[in-house]
Amino acid sequence: MRLEKSLAIKAAAIIAIGSWSVIGTMKLPNELDPSVSIKGTQSSTGRELFLNSCARCHGDDAKGDKGPDLTNPRRQSKWASSNEPLVNKINKGGLFMPKFGKKLTPEQIKEIADYIRTLGK
């Protein structure tokens, strides 16, 4: 019984020390790359937000990859008069597009939409 208790205490100590060493290597938000957008932190430009959130599917130049070409005049005409359709799409996602409404702030989504609208000009 005493041996089992001793082994349990040692195991708990090893786990605790291991946990602290893992936690010690984790980066806090202020230690991350400043170009990475995190909800609740100071907003970046629309282009930076686009590169961090959208480019993996739409490409760095927004000309499409897995996702559609956002510079296409036909597609740009869908939101030429208002940000609303584009903001809704970014918020709610689409068939293959993820929802960003819970990942980004409304201000960040608006900045992305503003940036995308400039690509057709």
N, C-alpha and C positions, 0 to 999 in steps of 0.2 A: 504494500500500500504506500509506504513512504517513498519507494523507488518510483512508482507511477506518478506520485505527486511531484517529485523532483523533476522527472522527465517532462511533465506537463508544464511546469514553471519554466524550464529551459526552452521548451518549444515555443511558448508564448513570448519569451524574451527574444528569441531568434526572429520570430515573425514581426515583432514590434521594431526591432533594429532594421530588418529588411524593409519594412514599410517606410521608415523614416529615411532610409537611403534612397528609395524610389521617389518619395516626395521631395527630397532635397535636389533631385535632378530635374524636376518638372519646372517649366517656365511659367511665370506669372504673366498676365496679360500685358503689363508694361514692359516685359522683357522680350515679347514677341517682335517679329518683323513689323515695323511701323506701317508698311504698306498693306498689311493684312487687316481687313475690316472686322471689327467685333461689335456686335450690337451693344449700344450704350456708350461707346467710346466716341471721341470726336470724329466727325464725319470726314471722309476723304472725298476727293473729286469723283465725279461720275465716271470718268475713264478708269480711275484706279479701282473703283467698286466694280465696274464692268469686268475688268481684267481678273479680279479676285473671285467674282461670283458667276460670270457668264461665259468667259472666254473658253473655258474647257469644252463647251459644246458649240459655241458660235464662232470660235476662233478669235485670236487677238485683234484682228482687223474687222471682226463682225461679219465677215463674208461667208460664214457658214463652215461647218465641219460636221459634227453629229447633229447639230441644230441648224435651222435655216439661216440663210443670208439676210441679215438685218439691214443691209445697205441697199437692197433691191428696191427700185422706185415703186414697184407695185405694192410691196410690203410697207414701205415708208408711207404710202398714201393712206394706209389704214389709220395712222395716227398723226397725219399732217396737221389737222386742225385742233387737236387736243391731246394732252398726255393721258387722259382717262383710260382709253382702251389699252394702252401700253402698261400703265400702272396696274390695271386690273389683271393683265396677263402675268406680270411679274409677281404680283401678290398671290394669285390663285393657281398659277402654273397652267399646264395644258396636258395633252395626251402623253407626251414624253418629257415635258418640261416640269421640273420640280417647283413646288410652291416656295416662295421666298418671303411671304408675309410674316412668318414667325422668326425668320433668320435675320432679316434686315429691318431697320426702322422705316417708317413712312418717308422720312426725309431722305434716307439713303436710296430707297426705291425711286423716289422722284428724281434724284440726281442721276441715277442710271437711265431713267426714261428721258430726261433732258439730253443726256449724252447721246443716246441712241438716235434721238430725233435730229441731232446735228450731223449724223453720218450720211444722211440723204441730201445734204446741201452742198 
